[in-house]
Amino acid sequence: MVLLTGSTLAAVSLPAVLVSGALTPAYAQVSDEFQQALAPYGEWRQDPRWGDVWVPDQRPRGWRPYSVGHWVYTDDWGWYWISDDDEADWGWVTYH
């Protein structure tokens, strides 16, 4: 699953376990492959709730994920996000 929080995003697994009436924090499980692929296009930050999150560089104020590109329907994958040129170098990692 891809987690989008404000202007941060990262591939995550959300293991929400109920312990004594409280939810445990969900931490991102980010592979080395993803970290290396995204490193040239932003920075990795440690978030106390989500773990490692990636923040893209050089996005305009007010930028949101899934705003620079378009959706297409494919027979194999259903709805699929195609990043425009401005995000093509890293969109394939973050939006799939």
N, C-alpha and C positions, 0 to 999 in steps of 0.2 A: 504494500500500500504506500502511497505517497502522501506525506503529511504536509500541509500548507498552513503556516501560521504567520499572518501578516506578510512580511516580505522575506520570511525564511522558509526553507523547505528542505526536506531530506527524506530518503527512503527509510521507512520504519516498520517495525512490528509492534503492535499495541497489546501487550499482555496486561490486561487490567484484572487484578486479583483482589478480591474483597478480603481484608484482614481487619478484624476487630472493628468493623463498621466504616473503615476508611479505605479509599482506593490507593494502591501503591502507584508510584510514578511510572509512566511508560517511557522507556528509554529507546532511542534509535539504535538499530543494529545496522550499521553502515559498513559495507564491504570495502576492502582496500581498493578494489577496482573502481567503485563509485567515487571514493575520495580522490584518487589519482585523476580520474576523468574530469572532475569538477574543480580541482585545485587551481588551474590556470584562470578560471572565470569567476572566482569569488573567494570567500574565506570560510573556514569551518570555525564555528563557535560552540562552546560548551554551554548548554542550557540546563539549569537544575531540574527541570521537569522532563524535557524531551531528550536529553543527552546531546549527541553531536548534531548540529544543524548547519546547513550550508546557506550562506547569504550571497547572492550574486552581486558582482561589481557593476558599477556604471549603469544602474537602473534609474530612470527619472523619478522624481518625487511623485508619489501616488501610484507607482507601478504595482500591479497585482499579477500573480501567476495566472496562466491561461488567458492572457490579454493580448499577446503578440503572436498571432497565428490563427488557426481555424480548425474546426472539427470536420472530419470526413467519415463517412460510413464505409466499412470494408466487410466483405463476406467472411473473411477469416477472423477478424478481431472485433467486429462491431464498430462502435464509435472510437475514433483514433485522433489524437491531437497532432497537428502538423505545425511545428514552430516556424515562424517567419525567419528570414535571413538574420535578423538582429539577435535571435536567440538559438539559432540552429546548431551552434557549436556545443551547447550544453543542454538544450531542450530535450534532445533524445534521451538523456539520462534522467532528468528530473520529472518529465511528464509521462513516463512509461513505467 
